[in-house]
Amino acid sequence: MSAAVEAGFAHFRRRAAWRPLEYAFWIAVVASLLVFPRRLSFINEVAILGLFVLSLDLILGFAGIVSLGHVAFFGVGAYAAALFGLAVFADPLVGVLVGGATAALVGFASSFLILRGSDLTRLMITLGVASLLYELANRLSWTGGANGLNLAPDPVFGIWSFDLFGRTAAIASLAVLFLLFLLARRIVHSPFGLSLRAVTENRLRAGAIGIPTHRRLVAIYTVSAAYAGIAGALLAETTQFVSLDLLAFHRSADALVVLVLGGAGTLYGGLVGAIVFRVLQDVVSDLTPQYWEFWVGVVLVLVVLAGRERLARIPANLYRRLGLEGA
């Protein structure tokens, strides 16, 4: 092996190595369970939102695939877990796996249509797929329609039941988030992840050097759909209820805003953005219970006016200085 090749491997090993700030981040996440024992349900919501945004980051931040209908996989995962629990087996972990697998199948099937054409075409097709699934959930009798479905999941591992305080829900959601984050981190720093970056920067050049660009995009789109489905299944199992709201457009819009706030293409951007976004909603709603949506909307308008690229440079520069870029 030549010195240049060895130097290249050493460089990528250094990029993939865990940094002290990453350990601090996850220690702080675990500590939040002890520091905020009365806000465990809130922590559960933040963890699920973070996982959902992480799934969007995999396709937008690392593959350059834009989507306005990513909520389709979130809702599919939630409904699949709920229907499986009601009709077959009420184990919550199995339900989460079923939700992720079902969303992955839907993502794989739709990827061949979505990944063709320009970004504008993809936006419209993803939005159309989400709208189609929303209407199906509304019309089909076995989905509960506008009334939704109530679940009664078994205790986790037959021991820990879901309580009103959200203790089991928060711990389970954070555990799933951490495990899937580890997998996403591994994917990003693998040769597969590096090839995705090459496809994003120049698809024609990547194809010219032998990278199967379409298969790479189909694969990451399927993985992203599975992540979103698991997030939706977690929400269904922990709240014990699914409704049409889980397929509503505003969830896709919120995920995009969160990703812009946190910074796309960093993995941690979605998690940090989820924390900022939900804390902002919570604080503003406490200050102005009647007009909190207005003030949150003002912040979002300022985000739009400031411009995505300009805002994206702020967290990107911060992550670069802290050594978290591409973590």
Protein Blocks (a to p, Z undefined) as FASTA:
>chain_A
ZZklmmmmmmmmmmmpccfklmmmmmmmmmmmmmmmmlmmmmmmmmmmmmmmmmmmmmmm
mnopacfklmmmmmmmmmmmmmmmmmmomcfklmmmmmmmmmmmmmmmmmmmmmgccfkl
mmmmmmmmmmmmmmmmmmpmklopmnopadddddehhlaccdfkommmmmmmmmmmmmmm
mmmmmmmmmmklmmmmmmmmommlmmmnopafklmmmmmmmmmmmmmmmmmmmmmmmnop
acfklmgfklmmmmmmmmmmnoghklmmmmmmmmmmmmmmmmmmmmmmmlmmmmmmmmmm
mmmmnopklmmmmmmmmmmmnopgoZZ
